[in-house]
Amino acid sequence: MGDEYVGRKFRTEFKSNDIPQDTRIYEIIRLGEKFKKMGLLPDEDGGHAGNFSFRNSKGFVITSGGRDKGNLSQKNFVQVLNVNVDSGRVIVKGEEQPSSETLTHHLLYSGRKSVNAVIHVHDDIVLKNAHKLNIKSTERKHPYGTAELAKDIYKSIGRENFLAVRGHGVIATGKSLWEAGKIIETMHHAAENI
């Protein structure tokens, strides 16, 4: 569906290799297993689709890049401490590289204080039926992981909690992982019933 995966398009600076400790990590692990079974986290274009994150007092915790989101463990999570979208610099704690869509998650958390969770999956059926479902979408198709994509997603989603990302997938935000996950499921089932 998207571009061939070639890794992150930003520089990662590791402050330590400390793995985040939070019970919400296990909630993401369960959601990853569920969405993988639903076909929303495909292995494609040389990588593994999708990413999950939640806000915490230090910034946000995000899934690492290049991992099968249906088979995560605690070491596959990264604490993001600081992001500079324009310079492409991301400061983290953890053992693995953060998701290639870290810039997008950062903008959503920075600009919307009510957002505490972000989930991105590749849902072809929702993308195909976005217009019929009256779902907002990004203005253009951009390469994954770029500042341009992150800025378009942030601008396009506005105050909504769900967005179709042209040629890429869908993104849901919520006050909790449960809420964002429920939005993903609801929109998927709505698209299946068209």
CYANA upper distance limits for C-alpha pairs under 8 A (distance plus 0.5 A):
  1 MET  CA     44 GLU  CA      8.26
  1 MET  CA     45 ASP  CA      8.44
  1 MET  CA    167 GLY  CA      6.58
  1 MET  CA    168 HIS  CA      6.49
  2 GLY  CA     45 ASP  CA      7.79
  2 GLY  CA    143 PRO  CA      8.14
  2 GLY  CA    144 TYR  CA      7.75
  2 GLY  CA    167 GLY  CA      6.45
  2 GLY  CA    168 HIS  CA      5.64
  3 ASP  CA     45 ASP  CA      7.29
  3 ASP  CA    143 PRO  CA      6.82
  3 ASP  CA    144 TYR  CA      7.19
  4 GLU  CA     45 ASP  CA      5.05
  4 GLU  CA     46 GLY  CA      6.76
  4 GLU  CA     47 GLY  CA      8.42
  5 TYR  CA     45 ASP  CA      6.12
  5 TYR  CA     46 GLY  CA      5.86
  5 TYR  CA     47 GLY  CA      6.07
  6 VAL  CA     46 GLY  CA      8.21
  7 GLY  CA     65 GLY  CA      8.23
  7 GLY  CA     66 GLY  CA      8.19
  7 GLY  CA    100 SER  CA      7.18
  8 ARG  CA     65 GLY  CA      8.43
  8 ARG  CA     99 SER  CA      7.92
  8 ARG  CA    100 SER  CA      5.22
  8 ARG  CA    145 GLY  CA      7.14
  9 LYS  CA     88 GLY  CA      7.98
  9 LYS  CA    100 SER  CA      7.36
  9 LYS  CA    145 GLY  CA      6.46
  9 LYS  CA    146 THR  CA      6.80
 10 PHE  CA     88 GLY  CA      5.06
 10 PHE  CA     89 ARG  CA      6.34
 10 PHE  CA     90 VAL  CA      7.57
 11 ARG  CA     88 GLY  CA      6.49
 11 ARG  CA     89 ARG  CA      5.43
 11 ARG  CA     90 VAL  CA      6.61
 12 THR  CA     89 ARG  CA      6.60
 12 THR  CA     90 VAL  CA      5.37
 12 THR  CA     91 ILE  CA      6.41
 12 THR  CA     92 VAL  CA      7.60
 12 THR  CA     97 GLN  CA      7.69
 12 THR  CA     98 PRO  CA      8.49
 13 GLU  CA     89 ARG  CA      7.86
 13 GLU  CA     90 VAL  CA      6.58
 13 GLU  CA     91 ILE  CA      5.24
 13 GLU  CA     92 VAL  CA      6.72
 14 PHE  CA     91 ILE  CA      6.46
 14 PHE  CA     92 VAL  CA      5.55
 14 PHE  CA     93 LYS  CA      6.10
 14 PHE  CA     94 GLY  CA      7.75
 15 LYS  CA     91 ILE  CA      7.35
 15 LYS  CA     92 VAL  CA      6.46
 15 LYS  CA     93 LYS  CA      5.95
 16 SER  CA     92 VAL  CA      8.04
 16 SER  CA     93 LYS  CA      5.45
 16 SER  CA     94 GLY  CA      6.83
 17 ASN  CA     93 LYS  CA      5.96
 17 ASN  CA     94 GLY  CA      4.70
 17 ASN  CA     95 GLU  CA      5.35
 18 ASP  CA     93 LYS  CA      6.13
 18 ASP  CA     94 GLY  CA      5.37
 18 ASP  CA     95 GLU  CA      7.50
 19 ILE  CA     74 GLN  CA      7.93
 19 ILE  CA     75 LYS  CA      6.59
 19 ILE  CA     77 PHE  CA      7.33
 19 ILE  CA     78 VAL  CA      7.08
 19 ILE  CA     79 GLN  CA      7.89
 19 ILE  CA     93 LYS  CA      7.25
 19 ILE  CA     94 GLY  CA      5.15
 19 ILE  CA     95 GLU  CA      7.15
 20 PRO  CA     61 VAL  CA      7.75
 20 PRO  CA     74 GLN  CA      8.31
 20 PRO  CA     77 PHE  CA      7.17
 20 PRO  CA     78 VAL  CA      6.92
 20 PRO  CA     79 GLN  CA      6.41
 20 PRO  CA     93 LYS  CA      8.19
 20 PRO  CA     94 GLY  CA      7.50
 21 GLN  CA     25 ILE  CA      8.22
 23 THR  CA     27 GLU  CA      7.60
 24 ARG  CA     28 ILE  CA      6.94
 24 ARG  CA     54 PHE  CA      8.30
 24 ARG  CA    177 LEU  CA      8.43
 25 ILE  CA     29 ILE  CA      6.82
 25 ILE  CA     74 GLN  CA      7.32
 25 ILE  CA     77 PHE  CA      8.18
 26 TYR  CA     30 ARG  CA      6.81
 26 TYR  CA     74 GLN  CA      8.32
 27 GLU  CA     31 LEU  CA      6.73
 27 GLU  CA    177 LEU  CA      7.99
 28 ILE  CA     32 GLY  CA      6.39
 28 ILE  CA     52 PHE  CA      7.35
 28 ILE  CA    177 LEU  CA      8.01
 29 ILE  CA     33 GLU  CA      6.87
 29 ILE  CA     69 LYS  CA      8.05
 29 ILE  CA     70 GLY  CA      7.78
 29 ILE  CA     71 ASN  CA      7.85
 29 ILE  CA     72 LEU  CA      6.23
 29 ILE  CA     73 SER  CA      7.60
 30 ARG  CA     34 LYS  CA      6.77
 31 LEU  CA     35 PHE  CA      6.49
 31 LEU  CA    181 GLY  CA      7.80
 32 GLY  CA     36 LYS  CA      6.43
 32 GLY  CA     41 LEU  CA      8.28
 32 GLY  CA     69 LYS  CA      5.59
 32 GLY  CA     70 GLY  CA      5.08
 32 GLY  CA     71 ASN  CA      7.76
 32 GLY  CA     72 LEU  CA      8.01
 33 GLU  CA     37 LYS  CA      6.88
 33 GLU  CA     69 LYS  CA      7.59
 33 GLU  CA     70 GLY  CA      4.68
 33 GLU  CA     71 ASN  CA      7.10
 34 LYS  CA     38 MET  CA      6.91
 34 LYS  CA     70 GLY  CA      7.90
 35 PHE  CA     39 GLY  CA      6.84
 35 PHE  CA     40 LEU  CA      5.82
 35 PHE  CA     41 LEU  CA      6.78
 35 PHE  CA     70 GLY  CA      7.82
 36 LYS  CA     40 LEU  CA      6.10
 36 LYS  CA     41 LEU  CA      5.39
 36 LYS  CA     42 PRO  CA      7.48
 36 LYS  CA     69 LYS  CA      7.64
 36 LYS  CA     70 GLY  CA      5.63
 37 LYS  CA     70 GLY  CA      8.34
 39 GLY  CA    123 ASP  CA      8.23
 40 LEU  CA     50 GLY  CA      8.44
 40 LEU  CA    121 VAL  CA      6.09
 40 LEU  CA    122 HIS  CA      5.66
 40 LEU  CA    123 ASP  CA      5.75
 41 LEU  CA     48 HIS  CA      7.57
 41 LEU  CA     49 ALA  CA      5.62
 41 LEU  CA     50 GLY  CA      6.18
 41 LEU  CA     68 ASP  CA      8.47
 41 LEU  CA     69 LYS  CA      7.25
 41 LEU  CA     70 GLY  CA      7.85
 41 LEU  CA    121 VAL  CA      6.39
 41 LEU  CA    122 HIS  CA      6.49
 42 PRO  CA     48 HIS  CA      6.84
 42 PRO  CA     49 ALA  CA      6.07
 42 PRO  CA    122 HIS  CA      7.71
 43 ASP  CA     47 GLY  CA      6.45
 43 ASP  CA     48 HIS  CA      5.06
 43 ASP  CA     49 ALA  CA      6.53
 43 ASP  CA     68 ASP  CA      7.96
 44 GLU  CA     48 HIS  CA      6.63
 44 GLU  CA     49 ALA  CA      7.28
 47 GLY  CA     66 GLY  CA      5.92
 47 GLY  CA     67 ARG  CA      8.08
 48 HIS  CA     65 GLY  CA      8.33
 48 HIS  CA     66 GLY  CA      5.93
 48 HIS  CA     67 ARG  CA      6.28
 48 HIS  CA     68 ASP  CA      5.85
 48 HIS  CA     69 LYS  CA      7.64
 49 ALA  CA     68 ASP  CA      8.14
 49 ALA  CA     69 LYS  CA      8.05
 49 ALA  CA    121 VAL  CA      7.22
 49 ALA  CA    122 HIS  CA      7.08
 50 GLY  CA     69 LYS  CA      7.47
 50 GLY  CA    119 ILE  CA      8.13
 50 GLY  CA    120 HIS  CA      5.65
 50 GLY  CA    121 VAL  CA      4.99
 50 GLY  CA    122 HIS  CA      6.97
 51 ASN  CA     62 ILE  CA      7.74
 51 ASN  CA     63 THR  CA      6.34
 51 ASN  CA     64 SER  CA      8.43
 51 ASN  CA     65 GLY  CA      8.38
 51 ASN  CA     69 LYS  CA      7.83
 51 ASN  CA     99 SER  CA      7.08
 51 ASN  CA    101 GLU  CA      7.99
 51 ASN  CA    119 ILE  CA      6.54
 51 ASN  CA    120 HIS  CA      5.75
 51 ASN  CA    121 VAL  CA      7.33
 52 PHE  CA     62 ILE  CA      6.26
 52 PHE  CA     63 THR  CA      6.19
 52 PHE  CA    117 ALA  CA      8.15
 52 PHE  CA    118 VAL  CA      6.36
 52 PHE  CA    119 ILE  CA      5.11
 52 PHE  CA    120 HIS  CA      6.88
 53 SER  CA     60 PHE  CA      7.17
 53 SER  CA     61 VAL  CA      5.88
 53 SER  CA     62 ILE  CA      4.68
 53 SER  CA     63 THR  CA      6.97
 53 SER  CA    105 HIS  CA      7.90
 53 SER  CA    117 ALA  CA      6.17
 53 SER  CA    118 VAL  CA      5.83
 53 SER  CA    119 ILE  CA      7.10
 54 PHE  CA     60 PHE  CA      6.01
 54 PHE  CA     61 VAL  CA      6.02
 54 PHE  CA     62 ILE  CA      7.28
 54 PHE  CA    116 ASN  CA      6.01
 54 PHE  CA    117 ALA  CA      4.76
 54 PHE  CA    118 VAL  CA      6.93
 54 PHE  CA    176 SER  CA      8.19
 54 PHE  CA    177 LEU  CA      7.58
 55 ARG  CA     59 GLY  CA      6.47
 55 ARG  CA     60 PHE  CA      4.68
 55 ARG  CA     61 VAL  CA      6.97
 55 ARG  CA    109 TYR  CA      7.80
 55 ARG  CA    115 VAL  CA      8.36
 55 ARG  CA    116 ASN  CA      5.40
 55 ARG  CA    117 ALA  CA      6.74
 56 ASN  CA     60 PHE  CA      5.67
 56 ASN  CA     61 VAL  CA      7.62
 56 ASN  CA    116 ASN  CA      8.47
 58 LYS  CA     79 GLN  CA      8.29
 58 LYS  CA     80 VAL  CA      8.13
 58 LYS  CA     81 LEU  CA      6.45
 59 GLY  CA     79 GLN  CA      7.81
 59 GLY  CA     80 VAL  CA      6.30
 59 GLY  CA     81 LEU  CA      5.67
 59 GLY  CA     82 ASN  CA      7.56
 60 PHE  CA     79 GLN  CA      6.46
 60 PHE  CA     80 VAL  CA      5.85
 60 PHE  CA     81 LEU  CA      7.59
 61 VAL  CA     77 PHE  CA      7.08
 61 VAL  CA     78 VAL  CA      6.01
 61 VAL  CA     79 GLN  CA      4.98
 61 VAL  CA     80 VAL  CA      6.40
 62 ILE  CA     77 PHE  CA      6.15
 62 ILE  CA     78 VAL  CA      5.91
 62 ILE  CA     79 GLN  CA      7.09
 62 ILE  CA     80 VAL  CA      7.71
 62 ILE  CA     98 PRO  CA      7.05
 62 ILE  CA     99 SER  CA      7.30
 62 ILE  CA    102 THR  CA      8.00
 63 THR  CA     76 ASN  CA      6.44
 63 THR  CA     77 PHE  CA      5.07
 63 THR  CA     78 VAL  CA      6.73
 63 THR  CA     98 PRO  CA      6.80
 63 THR  CA     99 SER  CA      6.39
 64 SER  CA     76 ASN  CA      5.74
 64 SER  CA     77 PHE  CA      5.87
 64 SER  CA     78 VAL  CA      6.67
 64 SER  CA     96 GLU  CA      6.49
 64 SER  CA     97 GLN  CA      6.00
 64 SER  CA     98 PRO  CA      4.70
 64 SER  CA     99 SER  CA      5.25
 65 GLY  CA     96 GLU  CA      8.25
 65 GLY  CA     97 GLN  CA      6.46
 65 GLY  CA     98 PRO  CA      5.81
 65 GLY  CA     99 SER  CA      4.38
 65 GLY  CA    100 SER  CA      6.42
 66 GLY  CA     99 SER  CA      7.94
 67 ARG  CA     71 ASN  CA      8.42
 67 ARG  CA     72 LEU  CA      7.86
 67 ARG  CA     76 ASN  CA      7.94
 68 ASP  CA     72 LEU  CA      7.17
 72 LEU  CA     76 ASN  CA      6.65
 73 SER  CA     77 PHE  CA      8.39
 75 LYS  CA     94 GLY  CA      8.12
 75 LYS  CA     95 GLU  CA      7.33
 75 LYS  CA     96 GLU  CA      8.15
 76 ASN  CA     95 GLU  CA      8.31
 76 ASN  CA     96 GLU  CA      7.15
 77 PHE  CA     94 GLY  CA      7.50
 77 PHE  CA     96 GLU  CA      7.94
 77 PHE  CA     98 PRO  CA      8.00
 78 VAL  CA     92 VAL  CA      7.15
 78 VAL  CA     93 LYS  CA      6.50
 78 VAL  CA     94 GLY  CA      5.40
 78 VAL  CA     95 GLU  CA      7.82
 78 VAL  CA     96 GLU  CA      7.32
 78 VAL  CA     97 GLN  CA      7.86
 78 VAL  CA     98 PRO  CA      6.33
 79 GLN  CA     92 VAL  CA      5.95
 79 GLN  CA     93 LYS  CA      5.58
 79 GLN  CA     94 GLY  CA      6.85
 80 VAL  CA     90 VAL  CA      7.78
 80 VAL  CA     91 ILE  CA      6.64
 80 VAL  CA     92 VAL  CA      4.98
 80 VAL  CA     93 LYS  CA      7.14
 80 VAL  CA     98 PRO  CA      8.40
 81 LEU  CA     90 VAL  CA      8.25
 81 LEU  CA     91 ILE  CA      6.02
 81 LEU  CA     92 VAL  CA      5.84
 81 LEU  CA     93 LYS  CA      7.96
 82 ASN  CA     90 VAL  CA      6.39
 82 ASN  CA     91 ILE  CA      5.59
 82 ASN  CA     92 VAL  CA      7.65
 83 VAL  CA     88 GLY  CA      8.10
 83 VAL  CA     89 ARG  CA      6.35
 83 VAL  CA     90 VAL  CA      5.02
 83 VAL  CA     91 ILE  CA      6.84
 83 VAL  CA    103 LEU  CA      7.67
 83 VAL  CA    106 HIS  CA      7.36
 84 ASN  CA     88 GLY  CA      6.26
 84 ASN  CA     89 ARG  CA      5.71
 84 ASN  CA     90 VAL  CA      6.96
 85 VAL  CA     89 ARG  CA      7.27
 85 VAL  CA    103 LEU  CA      6.57
 85 VAL  CA    147 ALA  CA      6.60
 86 ASP  CA    147 ALA  CA      7.48
 88 GLY  CA    147 ALA  CA      8.20
 92 VAL  CA     98 PRO  CA      8.44
 98 PRO  CA    102 THR  CA      7.15
100 SER  CA    144 TYR  CA      8.02
100 SER  CA    145 GLY  CA      5.49
101 GLU  CA    105 HIS  CA      7.18
101 GLU  CA    144 TYR  CA      7.71
101 GLU  CA    145 GLY  CA      5.28
101 GLU  CA    146 THR  CA      8.27
101 GLU  CA    150 ALA  CA      8.15
102 THR  CA    106 HIS  CA      6.63
102 THR  CA    145 GLY  CA      8.00
103 LEU  CA    107 LEU  CA      6.85
103 LEU  CA    145 GLY  CA      7.62
103 LEU  CA    146 THR  CA      8.04
103 LEU  CA    147 ALA  CA      7.11
103 LEU  CA    150 ALA  CA      6.40
104 THR  CA    108 LEU  CA      6.86
104 THR  CA    145 GLY  CA      8.29
104 THR  CA    147 ALA  CA      8.23
104 THR  CA    149 LEU  CA      7.96
104 THR  CA    150 ALA  CA      4.69
104 THR  CA    151 LYS  CA      7.72
104 THR  CA    153 ILE  CA      7.61
104 THR  CA    154 TYR  CA      7.73
105 HIS  CA    109 TYR  CA      6.78
105 HIS  CA    118 VAL  CA      7.15
105 HIS  CA    150 ALA  CA      8.42
106 HIS  CA    110 SER  CA      6.46
107 LEU  CA    111 GLY  CA      6.41
107 LEU  CA    150 ALA  CA      7.53
107 LEU  CA    151 LYS  CA      7.96
107 LEU  CA    154 TYR  CA      6.95
108 LEU  CA    112 ARG  CA      6.34
108 LEU  CA    115 VAL  CA      7.73
108 LEU  CA    154 TYR  CA      6.65
109 TYR  CA    113 LYS  CA      6.83
109 TYR  CA    115 VAL  CA      6.53
109 TYR  CA    116 ASN  CA      7.65
114 SER  CA    174 GLY  CA      8.19
114 SER  CA    175 LYS  CA      6.65
115 VAL  CA    173 THR  CA      6.64
115 VAL  CA    174 GLY  CA      5.86
115 VAL  CA    175 LYS  CA      5.68
115 VAL  CA    176 SER  CA      8.28
116 ASN  CA    173 THR  CA      8.01
116 ASN  CA    174 GLY  CA      6.53
116 ASN  CA    175 LYS  CA      5.29
116 ASN  CA    176 SER  CA      6.10
116 ASN  CA    177 LEU  CA      8.10
117 ALA  CA    173 THR  CA      6.12
117 ALA  CA    174 GLY  CA      5.78
117 ALA  CA    175 LYS  CA      6.67
117 ALA  CA    176 SER  CA      5.83
117 ALA  CA    177 LEU  CA      5.72
117 ALA  CA    180 ALA  CA      7.05
118 VAL  CA    171 ILE  CA      7.62
118 VAL  CA    172 ALA  CA      6.29
118 VAL  CA    173 THR  CA      5.05
118 VAL  CA    174 GLY  CA      7.15
118 VAL  CA    177 LEU  CA      7.80
118 VAL  CA    180 ALA  CA      7.08
119 ILE  CA    171 ILE  CA      6.18
119 ILE  CA    172 ALA  CA      5.78
119 ILE  CA    173 THR  CA      6.98
119 ILE  CA    177 LEU  CA      8.35
119 ILE  CA    180 ALA  CA      6.95
119 ILE  CA    181 GLY  CA      7.54
120 HIS  CA    169 GLY  CA      7.61
120 HIS  CA    170 VAL  CA      6.25
120 HIS  CA    171 ILE  CA      4.87
120 HIS  CA    172 ALA  CA      6.98
121 VAL  CA    169 GLY  CA      6.28
121 VAL  CA    170 VAL  CA      6.17
121 VAL  CA    171 ILE  CA      7.09
122 HIS  CA    168 HIS  CA      7.09
122 HIS  CA    169 GLY  CA      4.61
122 HIS  CA    170 VAL  CA      6.62
123 ASP  CA    127 LEU  CA      6.87
123 ASP  CA    169 GLY  CA      6.08
123 ASP  CA    170 VAL  CA      6.94
123 ASP  CA    188 HIS  CA      7.78
124 ASP  CA    128 LYS  CA      6.54
124 ASP  CA    169 GLY  CA      7.45
125 ILE  CA    129 ASN  CA      6.76
125 ILE  CA    188 HIS  CA      7.65
125 ILE  CA    191 ALA  CA      6.55
125 ILE  CA    192 GLU  CA      7.43
126 VAL  CA    130 ALA  CA      6.05
126 VAL  CA    164 ALA  CA      8.20
126 VAL  CA    170 VAL  CA      8.28
126 VAL  CA    187 MET  CA      7.40
126 VAL  CA    188 HIS  CA      6.49
126 VAL  CA    191 ALA  CA      5.86
127 LEU  CA    164 ALA  CA      6.63
127 LEU  CA    165 VAL  CA      8.27
127 LEU  CA    166 ARG  CA      7.98
127 LEU  CA    167 GLY  CA      8.38
127 LEU  CA    169 GLY  CA      7.15
127 LEU  CA    170 VAL  CA      7.82
129 ASN  CA    133 LEU  CA      6.66
129 ASN  CA    191 ALA  CA      6.75
129 ASN  CA    194 ILE  CA      8.44
130 ALA  CA    134 ASN  CA      6.56
130 ALA  CA    135 ILE  CA      5.56
130 ALA  CA    136 LYS  CA      7.95
130 ALA  CA    137 SER  CA      8.25
130 ALA  CA    164 ALA  CA      7.28
131 HIS  CA    135 ILE  CA      6.55
131 HIS  CA    136 LYS  CA      8.41
133 LEU  CA    190 ALA  CA      8.27
133 LEU  CA    191 ALA  CA      7.76
135 ILE  CA    162 PHE  CA      7.96
135 ILE  CA    163 LEU  CA      6.94
135 ILE  CA    164 ALA  CA      7.19
136 LYS  CA    156 SER  CA      7.71
136 LYS  CA    157 ILE  CA      7.51
136 LYS  CA    162 PHE  CA      8.07
136 LYS  CA    163 LEU  CA      5.94
136 LYS  CA    164 ALA  CA      6.74
137 SER  CA    156 SER  CA      7.00
137 SER  CA    157 ILE  CA      7.98
137 SER  CA    163 LEU  CA      5.87
137 SER  CA    164 ALA  CA      4.93
137 SER  CA    165 VAL  CA      6.15
137 SER  CA    166 ARG  CA      7.07
138 THR  CA    152 ASP  CA      6.51
138 THR  CA    153 ILE  CA      6.34
138 THR  CA    156 SER  CA      5.84
138 THR  CA    157 ILE  CA      8.18
138 THR  CA    163 LEU  CA      7.86
138 THR  CA    164 ALA  CA      7.07
138 THR  CA    165 VAL  CA      5.83
138 THR  CA    166 ARG  CA      6.47
139 GLU  CA    152 ASP  CA      7.28
139 GLU  CA    156 SER  CA      7.48
139 GLU  CA    166 ARG  CA      8.25
140 ARG  CA    152 ASP  CA      8.26
140 ARG  CA    166 ARG  CA      6.89
141 LYS  CA    149 LEU  CA      8.28
141 LYS  CA    165 VAL  CA      7.94
141 LYS  CA    166 ARG  CA      5.54
141 LYS  CA    167 GLY  CA      6.48
141 LYS  CA    168 HIS  CA      8.29
142 HIS  CA    146 THR  CA      8.04
142 HIS  CA    148 GLU  CA      7.31
142 HIS  CA    149 LEU  CA      5.86
142 HIS  CA    166 ARG  CA      8.40
143 PRO  CA    149 LEU  CA      7.33
144 TYR  CA    149 LEU  CA      7.18
144 TYR  CA    168 HIS  CA      8.15
145 GLY  CA    149 LEU  CA      7.27
145 GLY  CA    150 ALA  CA      7.82
146 THR  CA    150 ALA  CA      6.88
147 ALA  CA    151 LYS  CA      6.56
148 GLU  CA    152 ASP  CA      6.62
149 LEU  CA    153 ILE  CA      6.60
150 ALA  CA    154 TYR  CA      6.70
151 LYS  CA    155 LYS  CA      6.58
152 ASP  CA    156 SER  CA      6.33
153 ILE  CA    157 ILE  CA      6.41
153 ILE  CA    163 LEU  CA      8.23
153 ILE  CA    165 VAL  CA      7.70
154 TYR  CA    158 GLY  CA      7.08
156 SER  CA    163 LEU  CA      8.13
157 ILE  CA    161 ASN  CA      7.52
157 ILE  CA    162 PHE  CA      7.35
157 ILE  CA    163 LEU  CA      6.29
161 ASN  CA    172 ALA  CA      5.95
161 ASN  CA    173 THR  CA      5.43
161 ASN  CA    174 GLY  CA      7.07
161 ASN  CA    180 ALA  CA      8.37
161 ASN  CA    183 ILE  CA      8.48
162 PHE  CA    170 VAL  CA      7.76
162 PHE  CA    171 ILE  CA      6.21
162 PHE  CA    172 ALA  CA      4.98
162 PHE  CA    173 THR  CA      7.04
162 PHE  CA    183 ILE  CA      7.85
163 LEU  CA    170 VAL  CA      6.13
163 LEU  CA    171 ILE  CA      5.87
163 LEU  CA    172 ALA  CA      7.14
164 ALA  CA    169 GLY  CA      6.64
164 ALA  CA    170 VAL  CA      4.99
164 ALA  CA    171 ILE  CA      7.12
165 VAL  CA    169 GLY  CA      5.66
165 VAL  CA    170 VAL  CA      5.88
165 VAL  CA    171 ILE  CA      7.77
171 ILE  CA    184 ILE  CA      8.38
172 ALA  CA    180 ALA  CA      5.87
172 ALA  CA    181 GLY  CA      8.01
172 ALA  CA    183 ILE  CA      7.05
172 ALA  CA    184 ILE  CA      6.93
173 THR  CA    179 GLU  CA      8.30
173 THR  CA    180 ALA  CA      5.56
174 GLY  CA    178 TRP  CA      8.38
174 GLY  CA    179 GLU  CA      5.74
174 GLY  CA    180 ALA  CA      5.01
175 LYS  CA    179 GLU  CA      6.91
175 LYS  CA    180 ALA  CA      7.92
176 SER  CA    180 ALA  CA      6.88
177 LEU  CA    181 GLY  CA      6.41
178 TRP  CA    182 LYS  CA      6.55
179 GLU  CA    183 ILE  CA      6.89
180 ALA  CA    184 ILE  CA      7.01
181 GLY  CA    185 GLU  CA      6.84
182 LYS  CA    186 THR  CA      6.50
183 ILE  CA    187 MET  CA      6.61
184 ILE  CA    188 HIS  CA      6.66
185 GLU  CA    189 HIS  CA      6.69
186 THR  CA    190 ALA  CA      6.62
187 MET  CA    191 ALA  CA      6.67
188 HIS  CA    192 GLU  CA      6.80
189 HIS  CA    193 ASN  CA      6.86
190 ALA  CA    194 ILE  CA      7.33
